[in-house]
Amino acid sequence: MILYVAEVFIILVMFSIFGLVHTFLASNKVKTFFIRYAGNLIAFYRFFYVLFSVVMFYIIYILAPDSHTTIYDLQYPYDFIVLIPQFLSIIGFIWTLKYFSVREFLGINQIIRWYHKNYNVNDLDEQLTLRIQGPYKLCRHPLYFFSIVFLLFRPEMDLSYLTFFLCIIAYFYIGSFYEEKKLIVRFGSDYKKYRDVVPRIFPYKFLHPYKPESVNHEFLSRRKL
């Protein structure tokens, strides 16, 4: 029992370090500091930030202790049935990407704009806009929601995976607060009106999707290019 607690504690500490570093590097203060010394090279910041985050997460994942303590192991036909929500979450993920610029998120568009000498340092590392269409009418962070559904429904669950899963949910939820602070600064009352009506991550108001009235429909959550 003590061994299991120690393993869970180690995973929590490692993931907390990842969350703190990831959040720190995503802050506008750090990006503004970078601009002060590197100017429009901030265009490369997003790409290397994503790359660093992926590598750091992978290192933590492979170094984290694995207790091999099985919580459940579904048998046929339930092991196939449980994959249905995963499949639906993939569809939802693809649906969300229709309203989300992957190239902007990965930092590719920023490098292209820098190459063509039309990068605006006031964008910091990303062109943010506000989109209230598609899944964004159901929840403010649909990518988080569909990721949670995909990770939750699996035929087998062990203690290490469950710990990682709960850490990811906590990170999504805490990270959404920091992300929305930037959106409020960028869009002001438009985003506040949206935030006050639409659920954060879990679309429990799906029968009553948001119907923007005063918000400009041309705004996008990340510029769709």
N, C-alpha and C positions, 0 to 999 in steps of 0.2 A: 504493500500500500504506500509506504514511504517513497519507494522508487517511482511509482506512478505519479505521485504528487510532485516529486523533484523534476520529472520529465516534463510535466505540464508547466511547471514554474519556469523551466529553461526556455520552453517555446514562447511563453508569454513575455519573458524578458527580451528574447531575440526579436520578436515581432514588435515589441514596444520601441526598441532601438530603431528598427526599420521605419516605423511610423513617425518617430520624432525627426529622423534625418530627412525622410521624404517630405514631411510637412515643412520643415525648416527651409529646404531648398526650393519649395514651391511658393514661399512667401514673397510678396512684392518688395519687401525691404531688401532681401537678398538679391533680387533681380535688379532693383534700382542701384544697389551697390555695384553690381557687375557692370551696369551701363556706365557708371561713373569712370571706370577704368578701361572698359573694353568697347564702349560705344555701340555701334550697330552690330558688333559680333554677338550681341544678345540673340540674334537670329538663330544661332546655333545652340542656344541654351536648352530649348525644349527637346531637341533631338537627343542630346547627351544626357539630359535629365531623365528621359524615358529609358534610354539604354542603361544608365546607371541603376535606375530603380529595378529594372528587370533582372539585371545581373545580381544585385544585392538580394532581391527576393529569392532568386534561385539558390544562391549560396546559403541563405538562411534555411531554405527548405531542405537542402541535402545535408546540412550539418545538424539540423534539429533531431533530437532523439526520437526514435520510433519504438513505441512500447509494444507494438503488435498485439495490443489488447483489443480484441474484437467486441464491439458493442452489439452489432447485429450482422447477420449474413443471410440475406433473403434467398429463398429457394424458388425453383420454378413453380408457378409462372410469375411469381411476384417480382423476381429479379428483372423480368422483361417489362412488367407493368410499370414499375417505378421509373423506367426510362422515358415514359410518355411525357411527364413534366419536363424532363431534360430536353426532349425534342421540341416541345412547345417554347421553352426558354430560348432555344437557338433561333427559332422563327422570330420571337420577340426581339432578340438581339439584332437580327438582320433588319427587322422593321425599324428599329431605333437608328441604325446606321444610315438609313435613308435621310434622316434629319440631322446627321452628325458627320462632320468632316474628319475622317480618319487621318488624312494627310496633315491637317492642321494639328490634330492631337499628337501625332508622332513627330511633328516639327519639320516635316518635309516642305510644306508650303512656305514656311518661314525662310528656309535656305534658298528656295527658288526666288522669293522676293528679294532676298539679299543679293543673289547673283545678278538679278536684273536692276539692281541699285534703286529699288523703290521700297525698301524696308523702313517702316515707321517705328522708331524706338519707343514712342509713346504706347505702342501695343505691348511693350515689354516682350514676353516670349510667345505671345499668342493673340490673335484677333478674336476677341470675345464679342458675340452678339447674342441676342435672346430669341429663342424660338419657342413658340407655344403651339405646336402642331403635332399630329401623330401621337406617339406614346407620351410626349411631354404634357398632354392634356390630362393624363391619368396620374402621373407622378413626376416630381421634379428631377429625379435621377433614375430614369428607366434602365440605364446600363447597369447600375448597381443592383436594381431589383432582379433583372433577368440573370445576372451573374450569381446572385444568391440562390435563386431557384435551381440553376444548373448545378451548383456545388452541393446543394442540400440533398437532392434526390439521386441516390446512388445505391446499387445493390448491396454494397458492403460498407460498414462504417467502423473505424477503429478509433481509439482514444486520441492518437496524434492528429489524425485528420479532423476529428471533431474540434479539437483545440484550435487548429489552424482556421477552421471554418468560422468559429466564434470570433477569433481575432480579426478575420477579414470583415465580418459584419460590423464589429466595433469600429474598425478603421474606416469603412464606408460611411458609417453614420457620423463619426467625428470629423472625417475629412469633408463631408458635405457642408458642415458649418463653415469651415474655412473657405470653401469654394463659393458659398453663397455670400459671404462677406464681400468678396471681390465683385460678385454680380450686382450686389446692392450699390456699391460704389460706382460701378459702370452704368447701371440702368435706373437707379433710384426708385421712384415710386412705382414704375412699371413692374419691376421685379417684386417689390413688396406686395403689390396687389395680387400678383400671381402666387407668391409664397403663402399668402394668408388663406388661399382657397384650395390649392392643390397639395396633396400629401407629399411628404418628403421622398420616401423610398417605396413604401408599400401602398399600392393603388387601391385602397379600401373604398374609394368613392368612384369605382370604375363605372357604376351605373349612371353617374352624373359627371361626365367629363367636363373639363373647364372650357368655357366659351368666352374667349377674349373679346372684349368690346372696345376698350379704349387703347389697348396695346397694339402697336403697329405689327401687322402680320408679316412684314418683310424681315423682322429681326430673326436671327438664327442663334442657336445655342453655341455652336462653333461654326464659323463661316463655312458654308457649303460651297466648295470649289471643285 
